[in-house]
Amino acid sequence: MMKRLHLILATAFALTALTACGEHPQTGAGIRSDAAPYAGTGSNFMQSGWTAGDKTSWEAQLKARQQYGQNEYTRTPSSK
């Protein structure tokens, strides 16, 4: 009787553990847009100096961000 109870509990535990291994379907969560990135999002939180829809100002802002904001060589003082 006790062996049977252990077998039932072990089987129930194994089935419960295996249910977590299943993959859930990934349905279209997130923002999808066919518009160009430089068209803007309509948000008020935009970088100053960039106008939505202007490709040249978009490219200039990306270049400035790359050069000054994400380039560690320009952000850290030189030790020479």
N, C-alpha and C positions, 0 to 999 in steps of 0.2 A: 504493500500500500504506500509506504513512504517512498520507495523507489519510483513508483508511478507518479507521485506528486512532484518529485524532483525532475523527472523527465518532462512532465507537462510545463513546469515552470521554466525549465531550460529552453524548451521549444518556444514558449511564449516570449521569452527574452530575446531569443535569436530572431524571431519574426519581427519583433518591435525594433531591434537594432537594424535589421535589413531594410525597413521602410525608410530610414533616414538616408539610405544610399541611392534612392531613386532621384532622377533628374526631373525637375519641374519644367514645363514648357515655358520658353522665354518669348513672351508676346511683346510687341512693340512698345516697350517702356522707354521714355526719353524723348528728347526734342528731335524731330525730323523736319528738315526744311529743304526745299529745293532752291532756295535763294542763295546767292553768293555770300561768302562770309563777310565781305565788306559792305553788304547791304544793311547790316545792323540788326539788332534784336528788338528795338523799340524800348529798351530800358533807359532809365534816366542816369544810370551809373556807367557812363562812358568816359573814356579818356578825353581830356580837353585837347583841342587841336585836331580832333578827328571828326569829320562830318560823315554821317551814315550815307552810304551809296557812292562815295568818292573813292575809287580804287587807288589813286595815287596817294591820298592822305592815309589810307589804310596801310599801304606798303611802307610809307614813311614811319608810321607809328610802330609797325612790326620791327623795322630796322632799328629804330631808337630803343625799343624794348630789349632787343637782342644785344645792342651795343652797350647800353648803360645799366639796364636792370638785371640781366641774366649773365653778364660777363664778369666772372670773378676777378679777372685781371684788372679791370677798370674800377672795381669796387674796393679792392684792398690796397692799402698804401704799399709802395715798393720799399724793400728793405735795403736798398743800395745807398 
